[in-house]
Amino acid sequence: MSEEAEARESGREERDPEAVSRFVEGFAAQLVEAGMQRMPARVFAALLASDSGTLTSAELGEQLQVSPAAVSGAVRYLAQQHMVSREREPGSRRERYRVHSNQWYEALTNREAVLKRWQAALREGVTSLGAGTPAGRRMAETLAFFEFVDGEIAAMMERWREHREKVFGPGPAS
């Protein structure tokens, strides 16, 4: 059942599909400007704008006027970035794609592994180039920056969890 049909049945306010489309495309454009690929940005914005936070490939394709292959590629990218998850509908082979309320937290927190790899590579660079050389000092400063950012992200995420609970109350982890 489409979200519009669900809204009618449940008595929820119906939304203007054109206004939703304008939001999805506008927010997706902002994500693209920030560096995200266009199709994943559109799929993510559509999921974010859905009341349920879940849509099927067919629903996404219809809403965005794109092929199932385009949706599949976008979802694969978003899943790798921990921004959406795939779920099977009970008794069906169809998958639903879900955006979670903590997607930003997850996406940022999962960058920690990337930062750790960069730090390891930079440590090796400092050793290889020599800490006393101009390149080695530049590498050491870059390493110090990423170590600083890594610590700040961890502290910021803890502050976010506390703030979220104050503003929205205790809730599920997703």
Kinemage of the C-alpha trace (Angstrom):
@kinemage 1
@onewidth
@group {chain A} dominant
@subgroup {mainchain}
@vectorlist {calphas} color= white
{ca met a 1} P 0.000 0.000 0.000
{ca ser a 2} L 1.402 3.418 -0.907
{ca glu a 3} L 2.083 6.015 1.762
{ca glu a 4} L -0.688 8.213 0.332
{ca ala a 5} L -3.203 5.360 0.695
{ca glu a 6} L -1.953 4.624 4.218
{ca ala a 7} L -2.319 8.301 5.100
{ca arg a 8} L -5.919 8.351 3.872
{ca glu a 9} L -6.807 5.175 5.804
{ca ser a 10} L -5.177 6.286 9.034
{ca gly a 11} L -6.554 9.824 8.900
{ca arg a 12} L -3.085 11.353 8.710
{ca glu a 13} L -2.708 14.554 6.813
{ca glu a 14} L -2.021 14.027 3.132
{ca arg a 15} L 0.945 15.808 1.667
{ca asp a 16} L 1.211 17.547 -1.645
{ca pro a 17} L 3.233 15.155 -3.847
{ca glu a 18} L 4.701 18.101 -5.768
{ca ala a 19} L 5.870 19.755 -2.545
{ca val a 20} L 7.431 16.467 -1.427
{ca ser a 21} L 9.140 16.109 -4.807
{ca arg a 22} L 10.499 19.660 -4.584
{ca phe a 23} L 11.877 18.918 -1.127
{ca val a 24} L 13.439 15.612 -2.237
{ca glu a 25} L 15.103 17.167 -5.277
{ca gly a 26} L 16.209 20.264 -3.344
{ca phe a 27} L 17.704 18.318 -0.456
{ca ala a 28} L 19.298 15.855 -2.871
{ca ala a 29} L 20.889 18.802 -4.687
{ca gln a 30} L 22.379 19.957 -1.375
{ca leu a 31} L 23.783 16.473 -0.742
{ca val a 32} L 25.250 16.388 -4.270
{ca glu a 33} L 26.853 19.783 -3.700
{ca ala a 34} L 28.418 18.337 -0.535
{ca gly a 35} L 29.910 15.450 -2.538
{ca met a 36} L 27.343 12.653 -2.597
{ca gln a 37} L 26.520 10.984 -5.907
{ca arg a 38} L 23.254 12.194 -7.462
{ca met a 39} L 21.166 9.011 -7.443
{ca pro a 40} L 22.052 7.943 -3.879
{ca ala a 41} L 21.272 11.505 -2.775
{ca arg a 42} L 17.829 11.361 -4.398
{ca val a 43} L 17.045 7.917 -2.946
{ca phe a 44} L 18.213 8.977 0.509
{ca ala a 45} L 16.149 12.181 0.401
{ca ala a 46} L 13.065 10.231 -0.730
{ca leu a 47} L 13.454 7.748 2.125
{ca leu a 48} L 14.039 10.537 4.612
{ca ala a 49} L 10.882 12.313 3.427
{ca ser a 50} L 8.683 9.208 3.686
{ca asp a 51} L 6.555 8.956 6.831
{ca ser a 52} L 7.448 5.320 7.397
{ca gly a 53} L 11.126 5.763 6.582
{ca thr a 54} L 10.809 2.728 4.296
{ca leu a 55} L 10.076 2.310 0.604
{ca thr a 56} L 10.384 -0.542 -1.875
{ca ser a 57} L 12.458 -0.357 -5.011
{ca ala a 58} L 9.266 -0.006 -7.057
{ca glu a 59} L 8.011 2.859 -4.879
{ca leu a 60} L 11.354 4.638 -5.119
{ca gly a 61} L 11.479 4.116 -8.889
{ca glu a 62} L 7.967 5.462 -9.317
{ca gln a 63} L 8.503 8.462 -7.070
{ca leu a 64} L 11.867 9.396 -8.584
{ca gln a 65} L 11.022 8.291 -12.144
{ca val a 66} L 14.118 6.083 -12.391
{ca ser a 67} L 14.864 2.473 -13.291
{ca pro a 68} L 15.102 -0.385 -10.772
{ca ala a 69} L 18.810 -0.658 -11.657
{ca ala a 70} L 19.358 2.993 -10.670
{ca val a 71} L 17.594 2.396 -7.344
{ca ser a 72} L 19.595 -0.788 -6.745
{ca gly a 73} L 22.927 0.939 -7.334
{ca ala a 74} L 21.958 3.859 -5.114
{ca val a 75} L 20.794 1.589 -2.294
{ca arg a 76} L 23.985 -0.469 -2.524
{ca tyr a 77} L 26.049 2.714 -2.081
{ca leu a 78} L 23.859 3.995 0.779
{ca ala a 79} L 23.997 0.626 2.558
{ca gln a 80} L 27.805 0.626 2.308
{ca gln a 81} L 27.777 4.069 3.915
{ca his a 82} L 25.450 2.770 6.682
{ca met a 83} L 22.808 5.315 5.715
{ca val a 84} L 20.068 2.789 4.846
{ca ser a 85} L 19.358 -0.854 5.524
{ca arg a 86} L 17.572 -3.534 3.545
{ca glu a 87} L 14.672 -5.467 5.026
{ca arg a 88} L 12.626 -8.345 3.638
{ca glu a 89} L 8.877 -8.038 3.773
{ca pro a 90} L 7.537 -11.043 5.728
{ca gly a 91} L 6.355 -13.731 3.302
{ca ser a 92} L 7.663 -11.848 0.291
{ca arg a 93} L 10.791 -11.658 -1.803
{ca arg a 94} L 10.468 -7.877 -2.004
{ca glu a 95} L 12.936 -5.780 -0.099
{ca arg a 96} L 12.154 -2.551 1.648
{ca tyr a 97} L 14.828 0.028 2.200
{ca arg a 98} L 14.865 1.836 5.532
{ca val a 99} L 16.445 5.050 6.685
{ca his a 100} L 16.921 5.149 10.442
{ca ser a 101} L 16.483 8.112 12.734
{ca asn a 102} L 20.156 7.864 13.679
{ca gln a 103} L 21.507 7.668 10.112
{ca trp a 104} L 23.689 10.762 10.548
{ca tyr a 105} L 25.143 9.382 13.763
{ca glu a 106} L 25.853 6.054 12.101
{ca ala a 107} L 27.370 7.608 8.991
{ca leu a 108} L 29.667 9.846 11.003
{ca thr a 109} L 30.599 7.188 13.540
{ca asn a 110} L 31.461 4.719 10.774
{ca arg a 111} L 34.001 7.202 9.480
{ca glu a 112} L 36.066 6.277 12.539
{ca ala a 113} L 37.403 3.198 10.737
{ca val a 114} L 38.510 5.378 7.821
{ca leu a 115} L 40.206 7.827 10.188
{ca lys a 116} L 42.040 4.957 11.911
{ca arg a 117} L 43.329 3.677 8.544
{ca trp a 118} L 44.456 7.173 7.541
{ca gln a 119} L 46.218 7.585 10.881
{ca ala a 120} L 48.074 4.294 10.420
{ca ala a 121} L 49.137 5.309 6.899
{ca leu a 122} L 50.252 8.729 8.093
{ca arg a 123} L 52.289 7.208 10.963
{ca glu a 124} L 54.036 5.043 8.387
{ca gly a 125} L 54.579 8.151 6.253
{ca val a 126} L 56.192 10.033 9.135
{ca thr a 127} L 58.513 7.085 9.753
{ca ser a 128} L 59.313 6.632 6.052
{ca leu a 129} L 59.887 10.304 5.314
{ca gly a 130} L 61.663 11.092 8.556
{ca ala a 131} L 60.049 13.166 11.293
{ca gly a 132} L 62.670 15.899 10.904
{ca thr a 133} L 62.137 16.483 7.182
{ca pro a 134} L 59.696 19.110 5.892
{ca ala a 135} L 57.509 16.378 4.387
{ca gly a 136} L 57.681 14.329 7.601
{ca arg a 137} L 56.669 17.344 9.712
{ca arg a 138} L 53.771 18.048 7.333
{ca met a 139} L 52.759 14.382 7.600
{ca ala a 140} L 53.027 14.516 11.431
{ca glu a 141} L 50.822 17.615 11.535
{ca thr a 142} L 48.257 15.904 9.322
{ca leu a 143} L 48.373 12.858 11.615
{ca ala a 144} L 47.879 15.065 14.683
{ca phe a 145} L 44.901 16.696 12.989
{ca phe a 146} L 43.206 13.358 12.275
{ca glu a 147} L 43.904 12.125 15.818
{ca phe a 148} L 42.327 15.329 17.133
{ca val a 149} L 39.290 14.978 14.851
{ca asp a 150} L 38.879 11.322 15.864
{ca gly a 151} L 38.765 12.256 19.561
{ca glu a 152} L 36.408 15.172 18.946
{ca ile a 153} L 33.982 13.023 16.952
{ca ala a 154} L 33.801 10.463 19.767
{ca ala a 155} L 33.142 13.191 22.366
{ca met a 156} L 30.639 14.950 20.107
{ca met a 157} L 28.702 11.723 19.513
{ca glu a 158} L 28.389 11.184 23.254
{ca arg a 159} L 27.105 14.749 23.694
{ca trp a 160} L 24.667 14.134 20.821
{ca arg a 161} L 23.247 10.992 22.493
{ca glu a 162} L 22.659 12.981 25.700
{ca his a 163} L 21.119 15.910 23.796
{ca arg a 164} L 18.902 13.634 21.689
{ca glu a 165} L 17.531 11.938 24.791
{ca lys a 166} L 16.738 15.321 26.386
{ca val a 167} L 15.004 16.621 23.259
{ca phe a 168} L 13.273 13.460 22.003
{ca gly a 169} L 13.229 11.215 25.058
{ca pro a 170} L 14.546 7.701 25.291
{ca gly a 171} L 13.956 5.807 22.123
{ca pro a 172} L 15.046 2.860 20.089
{ca ala a 173} L 18.622 2.750 18.872
{ca ser a 174} L 17.493 3.030 15.254
